[in-house]
Each structure stands twice: as C-alpha cells, then as structure tokens.
Amino acid sequence: MKIDDFGFGMIVIGGKSHGRDVFIFPDGAVKKRKGGFWMFGNHTITREEIAELLRSNPEVVVVGTGTSAKARIADNAGLLAREAKIELIALPSQQATKVFNQLESEGKRVAALIHITC
C-alpha cells in the first residue's frame, strides 16, 4: 500500500482520498481515526492508538504529527512501543508519508497513523 499524496486536510492512499486522520496497517488496510476536533483526530496520539497499530505486528510504526507537527505521542504510548521493541518514528506528516513509502518499498511491515491537519 502506497501513500500517493498528502496535503493539509487530505491524504490519498492506494488511489483513494481520505479527509480524516488514518491508520494504515501492514496488510494494506486503512481505517479512519476517531475523535478530536470535527472530523479530524486530536493532537494527542494515545496509548490505545499505538496498541492498535502494534496488534498488526509491524516492524516499524510511523506517526505523522501533522503539517506543522502539532500532534504529540503520549508518553505512555511511546513507552508501549519501546517495551514491544518496535521502532517508532514520529515526523511531520509530509516527511512521515515519504518515510512510510520508503520503508514499504524496502519490504518492511509498516503501520502508520497520519494526522492530516496542523
């Protein structure tokens, strides 16, 4: 599964446009992120959200923290990934989408949560 495009308020994955924050799983499944302001996810990536990604047995988890990197990973969420010995990469979303695609092209099992606004 490839991220085709990203811009403020939208992400295109596998040819399908999404207007919400998304989870992307190693098997190619895409799921809308719940909660937060209007239809967009909030600015805290929770332990439960990281746990959901970890259940998909990834080698790497990529978190896109938004176009201005306003989203943050909760301390206990980052700790969960470290305890599971899973690499957690958090970058502004534009960079995170590129890293996701690079890791995917290398054959890695990558999961992601991409925040599409600020």
N, C-alpha and C positions, 0 to 999 in steps of 0.2 A: 504494500500500500504506500503510495507516494503522496506527499503534500504538494499539490500543483501550484497553489498560490496562497498568499496571505496578505491581508491589509486590515486596517482598523475596522473592526466590526464584521469581518468575514474571513473564512478560511475555505479553501477548495481542496478536497481530498478525494483522490480517485475519480475526478471529474464531477463530483457533487459538491455544491456550495452549501456552507453551513453558516448561519448567522448567530451562533451561540458558541460559548466555550465548549471544547470537545475533549473526550477521552479517546485515545487511539490505542488499540490493543495489538499485540504481535500477530494475531491471526487475521488482521485487517479490519476487524470490527470497529465501528465508530459509534460513540454514544454521546448524547448531549449531556453537558454538565448541568446539574440542577442548582437552583438557589441564586441568591445575590440580587443585585440591582436590576430591575426589569427582567429582561431575558438573559442577561449576562451573569456569569458567575461572580462571586465576590472576590475580594483581594487577598483572601487567606486560603492557601491550599492546605486542606485538613489531613489529619492522620487517616481518617476514613477513606479519603480520596486516594492517598498513596497506597493504602492497604488494598483498595480495589484494583489498582494497577499491578501491584505485586502478586495478586492472586492469578494473574495471567502468565506468571513465570517468565518475566523478561530478564534479559541480561543487563539492560540499561533502561532507566526511566528518564525521560526528558520532560522538563516542565518549562513551558513558555510563560514568562511572567508578565506579558502584555507589551504593548508597543512602547510604553515609557517605563517598563519594568516596575510597575506599582504593586503587583501581586507578590506575596511572600509565602514561603513554605513554613508552616507552623513548626516550631522546634521539635515537638514530639513526632511530627510526620517525617522530618529528616532523620531523626533517631531511628525510626522504624526501618527506613531503607538501609541505614548503616548496619543495624542489627541483622538484617536479612542478607548483608554483604552484596547489595545491589548498588551499582553505580547510579547516582542521582545527579543529573546535570540540569541546572537552572540558569536560564539565559533569557534576555528579552525575546519575545515571541518570534520576531523576524529571524534572529540568529538560531533560535531553537528549532524552527522548521527546517533550516538548512542542515543543522546537525542531525536531526531526525532522519532526513533523506540520505545523508552520507552514511550513517550507521546502518540504515535499512539496505542501502546498496552494497554494503560490506557483508551482508548476510546475518547481521546481529538480530536477536529477538529484542525489539524495541517497543516500549509502551510510552505513551505521552499524555500529558494534559496541557492543552494550549489555551491560554487566556487571550481572547481576541480584541479586548479593548485596552484601556490605559494600563 
